Amino acid sequence: MRRVRSRLSDSGLSVIALAGVNLVLLLCLCVLLNTHRLPKYGLNVIPAESHFLISQFDRTQSHVITITPGREPRFFLEGREIKNGMHGVEEALRQWDGPLSSRVTIVLVCDNAVPAGTVQSVVDRILSHGFNCALSGRPTTD
């Protein structure tokens, strides 16, 4: 039987390297095409539209409370979740009570899917402690 020999040089390493480069390029392409399908982490709140927006306020005398929708609304203070729901909000308000409560402004950032009753309950609690209350909004798209 005759043996067949190739005249080409042994190029096994270059084939493996080329396959590796192709694999990396394919992975990059998949990541670039699917970034919009990946889950987004963080807080995404879409406030209701308003013609009247907060222009400026004293940030040293203010706190931001964010309310997200859900079966049980979640409350966040400066980006950190407030535990115990409405009772946790009440505890935070009690901590800020003092002789200068009328100078403190609480800015509420509420998603437009949060029930109006929940927003009104938080506003009532803020006002009952003597704080100023402002509702944030997003610009109208007129």
C-alpha positions in Angstrom: 0.0 0.0 0.0 1.2 3.4 -0.8 1.5 6.1 1.8 0.2 9.6 0.9 2.2 12.5 2.2 1.2 16.1 2.2 3.6 18.7 0.9 2.0 21.4 3.1 3.7 22.3 6.3 2.2 21.2 9.6 -0.1 24.2 10.5 -2.1 22.8 13.5 -1.2 25.7 15.8 -2.3 28.3 13.2 -5.7 26.6 12.7 -6.3 26.5 16.5 -5.3 30.2 16.8 -7.7 31.1 13.9 -10.5 29.2 15.5 -9.9 31.0 18.8 -10.0 34.4 17.1 -13.2 33.5 15.3 -14.7 32.4 18.6 -13.8 35.7 20.3 -15.2 37.7 17.4 -18.4 35.7 17.5 -18.8 36.3 21.2 -18.2 40.0 20.8 -20.9 40.1 18.1 -23.4 38.3 20.3 -22.8 40.7 23.2 -23.1 43.8 21.0 -26.3 42.6 19.4 -28.0 41.5 22.6 -27.2 44.3 25.0 -30.7 45.6 24.8 -32.1 42.2 25.9 -30.0 41.9 29.0 -31.8 42.8 32.3 -31.2 46.3 33.5 -30.5 46.7 37.2 -31.3 49.7 39.3 -34.2 52.0 39.8 -36.3 52.9 36.8 -39.0 55.5 37.7 -41.1 57.4 35.2 -42.8 60.3 36.8 -46.0 61.8 35.5 -45.6 64.7 32.9 -45.9 68.2 34.2 -45.6 71.8 32.9 -44.3 72.9 36.3 -40.9 71.4 37.2 -38.6 72.0 40.2 -36.1 74.5 39.1 -33.9 74.6 42.2 -34.0 73.9 45.9 -31.7 73.7 48.9 -30.1 70.3 48.6 -28.6 70.5 52.1 -32.1 70.8 53.6 -33.8 68.2 51.4 -34.4 64.5 51.1 -35.6 62.5 48.1 -38.1 59.7 48.6 -38.8 57.5 45.5 -41.9 55.4 45.3 -42.0 52.5 42.8 -45.2 50.6 41.7 -46.1 47.1 42.6 -48.6 45.1 44.7 -46.8 46.6 47.7 -45.2 49.9 46.7 -41.5 50.1 47.5 -40.0 53.2 49.0 -36.4 54.4 48.6 -34.6 57.2 50.4 -31.7 58.7 48.5 -31.5 55.4 46.4 -31.5 53.0 49.4 -34.6 51.0 50.1 -36.7 51.8 53.1 -37.7 48.6 54.9 -41.2 48.1 56.4 -43.0 50.1 53.7 -45.1 53.0 55.0 -44.0 52.4 58.6 -40.4 52.8 57.5 -41.2 56.1 55.8 -42.9 57.3 59.1 -39.7 56.3 61.0 -37.5 58.3 58.6 -39.8 61.3 58.9 -39.6 61.1 62.8 -35.8 61.1 62.6 -35.8 64.4 60.7 -38.3 66.1 63.1 -36.8 69.2 64.8 -37.3 72.9 65.5 -36.4 73.7 61.8 -38.8 71.2 60.2 -40.4 73.9 58.1 -37.1 74.5 56.3 -36.7 70.8 55.2 -38.1 69.9 51.8 -39.0 66.3 50.9 -39.0 65.7 47.2 -41.2 62.8 46.1 -40.3 61.0 42.9 -43.3 58.8 42.1 -43.7 56.5 39.2 -46.9 57.3 37.2 -48.2 53.8 38.0 -48.2 54.3 41.7 -51.8 54.7 43.0 -52.8 58.2 43.8 -53.9 57.1 47.3 -50.4 55.9 48.1 -48.9 59.2 47.0 -51.5 61.2 48.9 -50.8 59.1 52.1 -47.1 59.9 51.9 -47.7 63.6 51.2 -50.1 63.8 54.2 -47.5 62.2 56.5 -44.8 64.6 55.2 -47.0 67.6 55.8 -48.2 66.4 59.2 -44.5 66.5 60.4 -44.2 70.1 59.2 -42.0 69.5 56.2 -42.3 71.1 52.8 -43.3 68.6 50.0 -42.5 68.7 46.3 -43.6 66.2 43.7 -41.2 65.7 40.9 -42.3 65.4 37.3 -40.9 65.1 33.8 -41.2 67.7 31.1 -44.3 67.4 28.9 -43.6 66.4 25.3 -45.7 69.1 23.6 
